[in-house]
Amino acid sequence: MDLDKIGQHICLARKSRKLSQASLGQQLGMSRATISGIENGTVPEIGIRKVLSLCAALGLELVAQEKTRRPTLQQLLKEQQRA
């Protein structure tokens, strides 16, 4: 998963909880601009602590796994749901 997709997941989770970027940023000690940049994929690098803080606040889980050549069934189903 790349930074753009991580940002998209964060954005969707924030909106589903009806939180503004400003209120989430205030809760986590981040600026609204930082949250916006992460969500829009315009931040060239994101510190892992920021990502973990955002995930924890939004009920998301960051998972590291081996990269596979072929997508898993779960990945294909997720892609199909997004389309």
Contacts in CASP RR format, 6 or more apart in sequence:
PFRMAT RR
TARGET T0000
AUTHOR 0000-0000-0000
METHOD contacts of the structure
MODEL  1
MDLDKIGQHICLARKSRKLSQASLGQQLGMSRATISGIENGTVPEIGIRK
VLSLCAALGLELVAQEKTRRPTLQQLLKEQQRA
3 38 0 8 1.000
3 41 0 8 1.000
3 43 0 8 1.000
3 46 0 8 1.000
4 41 0 8 1.000
6 38 0 8 1.000
6 46 0 8 1.000
6 51 0 8 1.000
6 62 0 8 1.000
7 38 0 8 1.000
7 39 0 8 1.000
7 40 0 8 1.000
7 41 0 8 1.000
8 39 0 8 1.000
9 60 0 8 1.000
10 35 0 8 1.000
10 38 0 8 1.000
10 39 0 8 1.000
10 54 0 8 1.000
10 55 0 8 1.000
10 58 0 8 1.000
10 60 0 8 1.000
11 39 0 8 1.000
13 58 0 8 1.000
13 59 0 8 1.000
13 60 0 8 1.000
14 21 0 8 1.000
14 24 0 8 1.000
14 35 0 8 1.000
14 39 0 8 1.000
14 58 0 8 1.000
17 58 0 8 1.000
20 32 0 8 1.000
21 32 0 8 1.000
21 35 0 8 1.000
21 36 0 8 1.000
21 39 0 8 1.000
22 32 0 8 1.000
24 30 0 8 1.000
24 35 0 8 1.000
24 54 0 8 1.000
24 57 0 8 1.000
24 58 0 8 1.000
25 31 0 8 1.000
25 32 0 8 1.000
25 34 0 8 1.000
25 35 0 8 1.000
27 57 0 8 1.000
28 50 0 8 1.000
28 53 0 8 1.000
28 54 0 8 1.000
28 57 0 8 1.000
30 50 0 8 1.000
30 53 0 8 1.000
34 43 0 8 1.000
34 50 0 8 1.000
35 54 0 8 1.000
36 42 0 8 1.000
37 43 0 8 1.000
38 46 0 8 1.000
38 50 0 8 1.000
38 51 0 8 1.000
38 54 0 8 1.000
51 62 0 8 1.000
52 62 0 8 1.000
54 60 0 8 1.000
55 61 0 8 1.000
55 62 0 8 1.000
71 79 0 8 1.000
END
